[in-house]
């Protein structure tokens, strides 16, 4: 096939632009991956016995169900991990943070109910209803719930990003890893984008939570949590 000269003059710049964009995206992905992983290095734990004692664990929300109404194994693993951490006496209270964007969808209430069903005292589980993004959950834990040091409960890939955000916002955070299911290509790509976006949110846009509001107490503020 012979390409007319005029078309060749159009295709060549377009190809160069596409190649440059592809290179830029790949570079940004590699750099953001390294930055996030370095921030979390040595701060993630797989065994409850290795987790340093803290007053509070922040449990990051996700949908309890996936497409077709099937249980979300990431959600179930996070609830199990949070219960294990509490029962092992590594934390005194749990702050469950998730999306409650409308009356029909309420992650924190479901998380709290499932934790109570696993034997956690109701008084030791507090809901953050405005954890719309990871950044919101982490920053609100400090600014609304008064926590400057806490354990984050989620899957390893999510904990890395959450710990990065926390440290960038002056929070001394560590992560306790829930069981991680194999990452499909869609979730893998989403996490790459989320890491790059997190770096932009922190260093370029100085993004803040959608809602803050007045200070809300945790049970440890009045020293009425159970101490193991």
C-alpha positions, 0 to 999 in steps of 0.5 A: 500500500502506497501512502500519499505524501500528504498523509505521510506528513500527517502520520509522522508527527502523530506517531512521534506524539503518540510515542512521546506520550507513551514514554511519558506515561510509562516513566510516570508510572515507574516513578510513582511506583518507586516513590510510593513503595519507598515511603511504605518500605518497612512499614507494612506487617503481615502478622498481628504479633509484629504490629506495634501497639497503637490506639487506633486502626483505620480500616479502609472501605470498599464495596461489600459486593462486586458485579453480579452481587457476589461477595467482594473478597477484598472487603471480607479480607479487610474485615477479617484482618481488622478483627484479628488485629483488635482481638490480638490486642494490637489496637484498642479501637477501630475507625471504619472509613468508607463511602456513604455518598447517598442513602442507598450506599453505606460502607461504614455502617456495613463494616461496623455491623460485620465487625460487631458480628465478629465479636468486636464490642460496638463501643470500640468501632467508630464510623467515618462516613466521609471516606470517599477516597483514600486521601479523605480517610487518612487525612480525616483520621487526623483532622477530624478524629484527632489521630496522628499515629495509627495502623491502616488495614487494607490489602498490601497494594492499597496500604502502600499508597495509604502509608505514602499519603499519611507520611506526606501529611505528617502522620506516623502510619503503618499498615497491617496487610489483609489477605490479597487476592490476585490482582486482575489487569483492571485492578492493576491498572487502576492502582498504577493510576491511583498512585500517580494521582496520589502524588499529584494530589499531594505535591501539585494540587494540595488536595483536601478531603471533600468534607472535614467538619467538627472534631469527633472523639474516639473512644480512646479520648475518654479512655473507655476502650477495652485494654487487652 
